[in-house]
Amino acid sequence: MNVYHHLIASQSRHHPDTKPLSTSSPEEDEDEEEAEGPSSSPRPRSTYTTAEKEFRIASLGIADSTGILLASLLSMPLELALCAAQVRRGRSLCRQV
């Protein structure tokens, strides 16, 4: 029994609603899912299609780029304000650099 199977087995003991792992082939699993309808539990990573994986990576890339853009837009006026505060206190090093 590998770690993944052990984790799922211990999870099903604590959560009676979880379905035990099946030892059937992927084709049989697809038939079962169609018959049962969509489930609320997440699928194992190995069952994601290539398009789903690419969409997840693209979503993270967009979120990361947006965060960097917002941080840089916020940092520019903040740097100027901090430099102006230092100049008012008599420290003009930031203006010389």
C-alpha positions in Angstrom: 0.0 0.0 0.0 1.6 3.3 -1.1 1.3 6.6 0.7 -1.5 7.9 -1.4 -3.7 4.8 -0.9 -2.9 4.9 2.9 -3.9 8.6 3.0 -7.2 7.9 1.3 -7.9 4.9 3.4 -7.3 6.8 6.6 -9.4 9.7 5.3 -12.3 7.5 4.5 -12.3 6.2 8.1 -12.7 9.8 9.4 -15.1 10.9 6.7 -17.8 8.4 6.0 -18.9 10.3 2.9 -15.7 9.6 1.0 -15.7 6.9 -1.6 -13.0 4.3 -1.3 -10.4 4.0 -4.1 -11.4 1.6 -6.8 -9.0 -0.9 -8.4 -10.9 -0.7 -11.8 -9.4 0.6 -15.0 -9.8 4.3 -16.0 -12.4 3.4 -18.6 -14.6 1.8 -15.9 -14.1 4.8 -13.7 -15.4 7.1 -16.4 -18.5 5.0 -16.8 -19.1 5.2 -13.0 -18.7 9.0 -13.0 -21.2 9.4 -15.8 -23.7 7.2 -14.0 -23.3 8.9 -10.7 -23.0 12.5 -12.0 -20.6 15.1 -10.9 -19.1 14.7 -7.4 -18.2 17.4 -5.0 -14.8 15.9 -4.1 -11.8 17.1 -6.2 -10.3 14.7 -8.7 -6.8 13.3 -8.4 -4.2 15.3 -10.2 -3.5 12.5 -12.7 -7.0 12.8 -14.2 -6.7 16.5 -15.3 -6.6 17.0 -19.0 -3.8 18.9 -20.7 -6.1 21.8 -21.3 -7.1 22.0 -17.6 -3.4 21.9 -16.6 -2.6 24.7 -19.1 -5.5 26.8 -17.9 -4.4 26.4 -14.2 -0.8 27.5 -15.1 -2.1 30.5 -17.2 -4.4 31.5 -14.3 -1.5 31.5 -11.9 0.7 33.4 -14.4 -1.9 36.1 -14.8 -2.4 36.5 -11.1 1.3 36.6 -10.5 1.9 39.3 -13.2 -1.0 41.3 -11.9 0.4 41.2 -8.3 3.8 42.4 -9.6 2.3 45.2 -11.6 0.2 46.5 -8.6 3.2 46.3 -6.3 5.4 48.3 -8.7 2.7 50.9 -9.2 2.3 51.3 -5.5 6.0 51.4 -4.8 6.8 54.3 -7.1 4.8 57.0 -5.3 5.7 55.4 -1.9 9.4 55.7 -2.7 9.0 59.4 -3.6 7.1 60.1 -0.4 9.7 58.3 1.8 12.5 60.2 0.1 10.7 63.5 0.6 10.2 62.7 4.3 13.9 62.0 4.6 14.8 65.3 2.9 12.5 67.2 5.4 14.5 65.6 8.3 17.8 66.7 6.8 18.9 63.5 5.1 19.3 64.2 1.4 21.1 61.0 0.4 18.2 59.7 -1.6 18.2 62.9 -3.7 21.9 62.5 -4.4 21.6 58.9 -5.6 
